[in-house]
Amino acid sequence: MTGYGRAEQTIDGWQITIEIAAVNRKQTDIVLHLPSGLAALEADLKKQIAQQVLRGRATARVTIESTDSGSSEIHLDESLATQYLTLIQSLEKQSGRAILTSGADLLRVPGAFTFESKNLPADELQDSIGKVLTEGLDALIKMQDAEGKNLHEDLEARLKFIENKLEQIAAASPAVVERYRKNLHQRLTEAGLDLDLNDERLLREIGLFADRCDVSEEITRAKSHIKQFRTYMNAEDAVGRSLDFLCQEFNREVNTIGSKANDAQLAQHVVETKTELEKIREQVQNIQ
């Protein structure tokens, strides 16, 4: 699920800022950006994130700055600066013209000045970074929970729509066999085969048709899937993959109903059901 969390604390002379962004993705992918010198903490911090982000792509960025104003030093490469000035003087002699130089010119000389920051003590900062990361993850989860409530309402509305369609299919199914019986008798009559409605051969054919187009079992299983779907939605654990699998099973039952329908009205109900089911499947990809 999408979300964003940010946390910032100053601990023991270090300002620690952590930003975490999560986007939808079927698998779990965690990307962590750490300051130089803290690579040893990457595995533990990723593990901490993975405990909260169970599905999707999470990108976390850790920024650390010292609150000590004297934590950085500037170093001048005197040899390089001397060479630069010597070359300027040589050019002046060769050209016979004065070349104006200033300290700002030295700043533009690659490597003349280097800035050395205070080394980050990974061992000392590990617990502090973990605390700030926990706060950032809490903010992320809070945003995801808000999205989850809206998603829950949307899925529930679609499930109710599908339940209504299954009831319509169940109610319309018996009429399919009756229409087939009448149409079959009419075609036989038009062909000059005036058979009685109780003729054994006619009854056997109608019985076979009724068995082929019976969708009661599929409807029962589809309703069971809806019940299980609601159970998963109300669970506290990560259920994204379970719901994804359930959608596949649900879709299989609806496809079977469609192949057995043999009726334009039922086919329309099946199409509308599959449309809603596809929307549910797309939404499920956003759930952890």
KETOR-581521 format. One line per field, with one value per residue (C-alpha): z, x, y; residue number from 1; residue in one letter. Coordinates in pm, 1 decimal, padded with zeros to 6 digits. Example, Ala and Ser with C-alpha at 12.3 -4.5 7.8 and 13.67 -1.06 7.14 Angstrom:
<sevexs>
c3 c(00780.0 | 00714.0)
c1 c(01230.0 | 01367.0)
c2 c(-00450.0 | -00106.0)
pos c(1 | 2)
code c(A | S)
</sevexs>
This chain:
<sevexs>
c3 c(00000.0 | -00060.7 | 00226.8 | 00356.3 | 00693.1 | 00826.7 | 01162.9 | 01299.2 | 01631.3 | 01774.8 | 01986.1 | 02145.2 | 01916.9 | 01596.4 | 01401.6 | 01250.3 | 00979.6 | 00816.5 | 00531.5 | 00414.1 | 00106.6 | 00008.0 | -00322.3 | -00448.8 | -00584.7 | -00591.8 | -00430.6 | -00145.1 | -00236.8 | 00019.7 | -00085.0 | 00182.9 | 00134.2 | 00411.9 | 00467.5 | 00394.3 | 00685.4 | 00797.0 | 00546.9 | 00832.1 | 00961.4 | 00632.5 | 00698.6 | 01042.9 | 00926.8 | 00623.9 | 00852.7 | 01074.8 | 00773.6 | 00641.3 | 00967.3 | 00886.8 | 00505.5 | 00402.4 | 00042.4 | -00198.4 | -00261.2 | 00033.2 | -00010.2 | 00304.5 | 00320.6 | 00632.6 | 00676.9 | 00969.2 | 01055.0 | 01351.1 | 01565.4 | 01658.8 | 01458.8 | 01466.0 | 01327.9 | 00979.7 | 00872.8 | 00552.3 | 00420.0 | 00156.2 | -00073.2 | -00052.4 | -00319.7 | -00570.0 | -00488.2 | -00528.8 | -00869.2 | -00976.2 | -00873.2 | -01032.6 | -01363.4 | -01346.2 | -01291.4 | -01581.4 | -01810.4 | -01703.8 | -01803.1 | -02136.6 | -02230.1 | -02075.2 | -01926.5 | -01565.2 | -01481.6 | -01189.2 | -00944.3 | -00613.4 | -00343.3 | -00516.6 | -00815.6 | -00593.3 | -00481.1 | -00841.8 | -00868.9 | -00840.5 | -00531.2 | -00391.4 | -00098.0 | 00069.8 | 00334.7 | 00601.3 | 00816.6 | 01151.6 | 01109.0 | 01184.5 | 01469.4 | 01337.2 | 01661.6 | 01872.4 | 01627.8 | 01563.5 | 01850.8 | 01785.7 | 01415.5 | 01506.5 | 01734.5 | 01465.3 | 01207.2 | 01434.9 | 01454.3 | 01077.0 | 01022.0 | 01264.2 | 01055.5 | 00739.4 | 00885.7 | 01007.1 | 00652.2 | 00515.2 | 00773.6 | 00653.7 | 00294.5 | 00411.4 | 00559.8 | 00228.9 | 00044.0 | 00281.1 | 00207.3 | -00167.2 | -00157.3 | 00062.6 | -00183.4 | -00471.5 | -00276.3 | -00210.5 | -00581.2 | -00664.8 | -00397.7 | -00559.7 | -00900.9 | -00764.3 | -00622.3 | -00960.9 | -01132.6 | -00881.5 | -00929.8 | -01310.8 | -01352.8 | -01322.8 | -01602.7 | -01839.5 | -01828.2 | -01879.7 | -02182.3 | -02324.4 | -02280.7 | -02463.4 | -02742.4 | -02788.9 | -02811.3 | -03056.3 | -03282.9 | -03278.7 | -03364.3 | -03650.3 | -03776.5 | -03788.9 | -03476.5 | -03257.1 | -02930.5 | -02602.7 | -02334.4 | -02115.0 | -02379.6 | -02221.0 | -02484.4 | -02443.1 | -02066.2 | -02085.4 | -02311.8 | -02084.4 | -01782.1 | -01941.2 | -02029.7 | -01677.0 | -01534.6 | -01771.2 | -01693.0 | -01317.1 | -01145.3 | -00787.4 | -00676.4 | -00831.6 | -00667.4 | -00329.6 | -00363.6 | -00483.7 | -00178.1 | 00038.2 | -00123.7 | -00040.0 | 00322.2 | 00337.3 | 00165.1 | 00441.5 | 00706.2 | 00552.6 | 00522.2 | 00895.3 | 00996.0 | 01159.4 | 00971.6 | 00619.9 | 00383.4 | 00042.4 | -00108.6 | 00041.7 | -00110.1 | -00442.6 | -00444.4 | -00338.9 | -00633.1 | -00869.0 | -00721.6 | -00732.0 | -01096.0 | -01175.9 | -01034.0 | -01225.0 | -01549.3 | -01493.9 | -01436.6 | -01760.8 | -01957.8 | -01816.3 | -01841.8 | -02196.2 | -02160.2 | -02262.1 | -01934.3 | -01722.3 | -01947.3 | -01882.3 | -01506.1 | -01540.9 | -01741.3 | -01480.1 | -01201.9 | -01372.8 | -01425.2 | -01052.8 | -00965.6 | -01186.0 | -01004.4 | -00673.9 | -00798.6 | -00897.0 | -00555.6 | -00378.2 | -00530.9 | -00300.8 | 00017.6 | 00228.9)
c1 c(00000.0 | 00112.5 | 00224.3 | 00485.8 | 00650.8 | 00907.8 | 01081.6 | 01354.0 | 01537.5 | 01854.7 | 02033.2 | 02378.6 | 02488.6 | 02354.7 | 02048.6 | 01892.4 | 01627.0 | 01456.3 | 01204.7 | 01018.5 | 00795.3 | 00602.3 | 00432.1 | 00227.1 | 00407.5 | 00318.2 | 00646.0 | 00847.7 | 01134.5 | 01320.2 | 01569.0 | 01776.8 | 02000.1 | 02255.9 | 02531.7 | 02885.2 | 03027.7 | 02703.5 | 02691.6 | 02732.8 | 02385.0 | 02206.6 | 02104.1 | 01956.1 | 01769.6 | 01624.9 | 01510.8 | 01335.7 | 01156.7 | 01058.8 | 00877.0 | 00633.4 | 00633.1 | 00531.4 | 00440.5 | 00531.6 | 00838.0 | 00967.3 | 01239.3 | 01403.5 | 01659.1 | 01867.6 | 02034.3 | 02266.5 | 02429.3 | 02641.2 | 02511.1 | 02872.9 | 02978.9 | 03339.0 | 03267.1 | 03402.5 | 03749.3 | 03877.8 | 04217.3 | 04426.9 | 04658.8 | 04945.4 | 05151.2 | 04866.0 | 04789.9 | 05157.7 | 05170.4 | 04862.9 | 05008.2 | 05345.4 | 05172.3 | 04986.3 | 05314.6 | 05473.2 | 05185.9 | 05223.7 | 05592.8 | 05525.4 | 05235.6 | 05370.1 | 05027.7 | 04913.3 | 04665.7 | 04445.4 | 04388.2 | 04205.6 | 04130.8 | 03802.4 | 03999.7 | 04165.3 | 03824.1 | 03755.6 | 04074.7 | 03976.5 | 04128.4 | 04278.0 | 04037.5 | 03890.8 | 03621.9 | 03652.7 | 03351.8 | 03347.5 | 03333.3 | 02996.9 | 03028.7 | 02810.5 | 02806.9 | 02707.6 | 02437.5 | 02270.6 | 02020.2 | 01943.1 | 01878.8 | 01657.5 | 01444.6 | 01398.1 | 01321.7 | 01050.3 | 00890.2 | 00906.8 | 00751.3 | 00470.6 | 00390.5 | 00397.7 | 00163.6 | -00075.3 | -00111.8 | -00152.0 | -00422.2 | -00621.9 | -00594.1 | -00684.1 | -01015.3 | -01116.9 | -01006.4 | -01208.3 | -01525.0 | -01467.4 | -01410.5 | -01714.2 | -01936.2 | -01806.7 | -01856.7 | -02219.3 | -02267.3 | -02129.8 | -02348.6 | -02652.1 | -02545.8 | -02503.0 | -02855.3 | -02988.7 | -02801.7 | -02937.9 | -03292.4 | -03271.9 | -03103.6 | -03417.6 | -03588.2 | -03303.7 | -03396.6 | -03765.4 | -03691.5 | -03468.3 | -03745.2 | -03997.8 | -03754.8 | -03650.9 | -04012.5 | -04093.5 | -03800.8 | -03899.3 | -04256.7 | -04146.9 | -03932.4 | -04239.1 | -04146.7 | -04448.5 | -04317.0 | -04502.6 | -04347.1 | -04315.3 | -04133.4 | -03836.3 | -03590.4 | -03701.8 | -03681.2 | -03333.1 | -03207.8 | -03358.1 | -03205.2 | -02858.9 | -02894.8 | -03009.6 | -02706.5 | -02467.7 | -02601.6 | -02644.9 | -02441.3 | -02555.7 | -02220.1 | -02027.7 | -02258.4 | -02211.8 | -01833.5 | -01840.6 | -02042.8 | -01792.6 | -01511.7 | -01693.5 | -01726.8 | -01356.8 | -01269.0 | -01442.9 | -01264.1 | -00929.0 | -01021.2 | -01095.3 | -00776.5 | -00485.4 | -00215.9 | -00085.3 | -00343.3 | -00258.3 | -00125.7 | -00411.1 | -00668.0 | -00486.1 | -00506.2 | -00872.5 | -00950.5 | -00804.3 | -01024.7 | -01325.7 | -01259.3 | -01240.9 | -01590.6 | -01734.5 | -01578.4 | -01736.0 | -02074.5 | -02029.0 | -01943.4 | -02247.8 | -02490.2 | -02611.8 | -02840.0 | -02807.3 | -02944.6 | -02712.1 | -02420.3 | -02485.0 | -02482.4 | -02154.7 | -01992.3 | -02092.4 | -01965.4 | -01628.8 | -01596.8 | -01636.2 | -01410.7 | -01135.2 | -01163.0 | -01133.7 | -00827.2 | -00661.7 | -00731.9 | -00599.6 | -00258.1 | -00244.9 | -00293.7 | -00005.8)
c2 c(00000.0 | 00355.3 | 00571.4 | 00813.6 | 00852.5 | 01096.3 | 01118.7 | 01342.7 | 01345.2 | 01494.1 | 01234.3 | 01265.9 | 01548.3 | 01393.9 | 01507.8 | 01195.3 | 01229.7 | 00932.1 | 00942.8 | 00631.7 | 00607.5 | 00295.6 | 00222.3 | -00069.0 | -00372.3 | -00740.9 | -00849.4 | -00700.2 | -00470.0 | -00257.7 | 00010.6 | 00182.4 | 00486.7 | 00531.3 | 00789.2 | 00678.2 | 00485.1 | 00321.8 | 00034.5 | -00213.9 | -00119.0 | -00186.3 | -00548.5 | -00477.9 | -00167.4 | -00347.9 | -00627.9 | -00372.6 | -00222.6 | -00566.4 | -00640.7 | -00358.6 | -00346.6 | -00696.5 | -00619.2 | -00341.0 | -00126.2 | 00075.3 | 00336.4 | 00472.3 | 00752.4 | 00816.9 | 01157.7 | 01229.8 | 01562.6 | 01659.7 | 01943.7 | 02027.3 | 02332.8 | 02213.6 | 01872.8 | 01952.8 | 02065.3 | 02226.3 | 02116.1 | 02294.4 | 02100.3 | 02349.7 | 02174.7 | 02186.4 | 02551.8 | 02644.1 | 02474.2 | 02668.1 | 03002.7 | 02917.7 | 02842.6 | 03175.0 | 03359.5 | 03172.0 | 03271.5 | 03635.2 | 03632.3 | 03466.3 | 03692.7 | 04008.8 | 04073.4 | 04064.0 | 03790.2 | 03880.9 | 03594.7 | 03566.5 | 03313.3 | 03237.0 | 03108.0 | 02850.5 | 02723.8 | 02625.5 | 02420.7 | 02052.2 | 01896.2 | 02217.0 | 02218.6 | 01911.8 | 01900.8 | 01635.2 | 01560.6 | 01394.5 | 01017.2 | 00856.5 | 00604.2 | 00321.2 | 00122.4 | 00422.4 | 00537.4 | 00202.2 | 00218.5 | 00585.9 | 00525.5 | 00228.4 | 00450.5 | 00715.4 | 00446.0 | 00305.5 | 00648.4 | 00688.7 | 00346.2 | 00432.3 | 00740.9 | 00529.7 | 00266.9 | 00537.7 | 00670.1 | 00317.5 | 00241.6 | 00541.0 | 00416.9 | 00066.1 | 00182.7 | 00340.2 | 00028.6 | -00191.1 | 00008.2 | -00016.8 | -00394.1 | -00450.0 | -00260.9 | -00474.1 | -00796.8 | -00701.9 | -00636.4 | -00981.4 | -01142.9 | -00982.8 | -01114.1 | -01466.4 | -01451.4 | -01341.7 | -01626.1 | -01878.6 | -01750.1 | -01749.7 | -02090.3 | -02313.5 | -02122.0 | -02213.9 | -02584.2 | -02507.2 | -02289.6 | -02562.2 | -02820.2 | -02603.7 | -02511.7 | -02874.5 | -02991.4 | -02710.9 | -02802.7 | -03169.7 | -03080.8 | -02856.3 | -03143.4 | -03367.9 | -03567.9 | -03526.2 | -03670.0 | -03662.8 | -03441.5 | -03749.0 | -03947.5 | -04125.4 | -04007.9 | -03648.0 | -03664.7 | -03818.9 | -03537.7 | -03272.2 | -03444.2 | -03441.0 | -03074.6 | -02989.2 | -03165.2 | -02987.3 | -02640.1 | -02687.3 | -02413.6 | -02468.4 | -02608.1 | -02320.5 | -02066.3 | -02234.2 | -02225.7 | -01864.3 | -01763.8 | -01948.5 | -01748.3 | -01423.9 | -01531.2 | -01621.0 | -01293.5 | -01096.8 | -01302.7 | -01213.0 | -00844.6 | -00825.3 | -01008.2 | -00826.4 | -01018.3 | -00958.6 | -01107.3 | -00959.4 | -01282.0 | -01486.1 | -01251.4 | -01264.2 | -01644.3 | -01632.8 | -01403.1 | -01662.5 | -01935.9 | -01705.8 | -01627.0 | -01998.3 | -02055.1 | -01759.8 | -01883.9 | -02226.2 | -02064.0 | -01872.7 | -02187.4 | -02367.5 | -02075.8 | -02143.1 | -01842.6 | -01477.1 | -01340.9 | -01552.9 | -01465.0 | -01096.1 | -01154.5 | -01344.1 | -01062.5 | -00805.0 | -01031.1 | -01080.7 | -00705.3 | -00640.3 | -00931.4 | -00790.1 | -00456.6 | -00640.7 | -00827.8 | -00498.7 | -00350.8 | -00659.1 | -00587.6 | -00283.5 | -00483.9 | -00610.5)
pos c(1 | 2 | 3 | 4 | 5 | 6 | 7 | 8 | 9 | 10 | 11 | 12 | 13 | 14 | 15 | 16 | 17 | 18 | 19 | 20 | 21 | 22 | 23 | 24 | 25 | 26 | 27 | 28 | 29 | 30 | 31 | 32 | 33 | 34 | 35 | 36 | 37 | 38 | 39 | 40 | 41 | 42 | 43 | 44 | 45 | 46 | 47 | 48 | 49 | 50 | 51 | 52 | 53 | 54 | 55 | 56 | 57 | 58 | 59 | 60 | 61 | 62 | 63 | 64 | 65 | 66 | 67 | 68 | 69 | 70 | 71 | 72 | 73 | 74 | 75 | 76 | 77 | 78 | 79 | 80 | 81 | 82 | 83 | 84 | 85 | 86 | 87 | 88 | 89 | 90 | 91 | 92 | 93 | 94 | 95 | 96 | 97 | 98 | 99 | 100 | 101 | 102 | 103 | 104 | 105 | 106 | 107 | 108 | 109 | 110 | 111 | 112 | 113 | 114 | 115 | 116 | 117 | 118 | 119 | 120 | 121 | 122 | 123 | 124 | 125 | 126 | 127 | 128 | 129 | 130 | 131 | 132 | 133 | 134 | 135 | 136 | 137 | 138 | 139 | 140 | 141 | 142 | 143 | 144 | 145 | 146 | 147 | 148 | 149 | 150 | 151 | 152 | 153 | 154 | 155 | 156 | 157 | 158 | 159 | 160 | 161 | 162 | 163 | 164 | 165 | 166 | 167 | 168 | 169 | 170 | 171 | 172 | 173 | 174 | 175 | 176 | 177 | 178 | 179 | 180 | 181 | 182 | 183 | 184 | 185 | 186 | 187 | 188 | 189 | 190 | 191 | 192 | 193 | 194 | 195 | 196 | 197 | 198 | 199 | 200 | 201 | 202 | 203 | 204 | 205 | 206 | 207 | 208 | 209 | 210 | 211 | 212 | 213 | 214 | 215 | 216 | 217 | 218 | 219 | 220 | 221 | 222 | 223 | 224 | 225 | 226 | 227 | 228 | 229 | 230 | 231 | 232 | 233 | 234 | 235 | 236 | 237 | 238 | 239 | 240 | 241 | 242 | 243 | 244 | 245 | 246 | 247 | 248 | 249 | 250 | 251 | 252 | 253 | 254 | 255 | 256 | 257 | 258 | 259 | 260 | 261 | 262 | 263 | 264 | 265 | 266 | 267 | 268 | 269 | 270 | 271 | 272 | 273 | 274 | 275 | 276 | 277 | 278 | 279 | 280 | 281 | 282 | 283 | 284 | 285 | 286 | 287 | 288)
code c(M | T | G | Y | G | R | A | E | Q | T | I | D | G | W | Q | I | T | I | E | I | A | A | V | N | R | K | Q | T | D | I | V | L | H | L | P | S | G | L | A | A | L | E | A | D | L | K | K | Q | I | A | Q | Q | V | L | R | G | R | A | T | A | R | V | T | I | E | S | T | D | S | G | S | S | E | I | H | L | D | E | S | L | A | T | Q | Y | L | T | L | I | Q | S | L | E | K | Q | S | G | R | A | I | L | T | S | G | A | D | L | L | R | V | P | G | A | F | T | F | E | S | K | N | L | P | A | D | E | L | Q | D | S | I | G | K | V | L | T | E | G | L | D | A | L | I | K | M | Q | D | A | E | G | K | N | L | H | E | D | L | E | A | R | L | K | F | I | E | N | K | L | E | Q | I | A | A | A | S | P | A | V | V | E | R | Y | R | K | N | L | H | Q | R | L | T | E | A | G | L | D | L | D | L | N | D | E | R | L | L | R | E | I | G | L | F | A | D | R | C | D | V | S | E | E | I | T | R | A | K | S | H | I | K | Q | F | R | T | Y | M | N | A | E | D | A | V | G | R | S | L | D | F | L | C | Q | E | F | N | R | E | V | N | T | I | G | S | K | A | N | D | A | Q | L | A | Q | H | V | V | E | T | K | T | E | L | E | K | I | R | E | Q | V | Q | N | I | Q)
</sevexs>
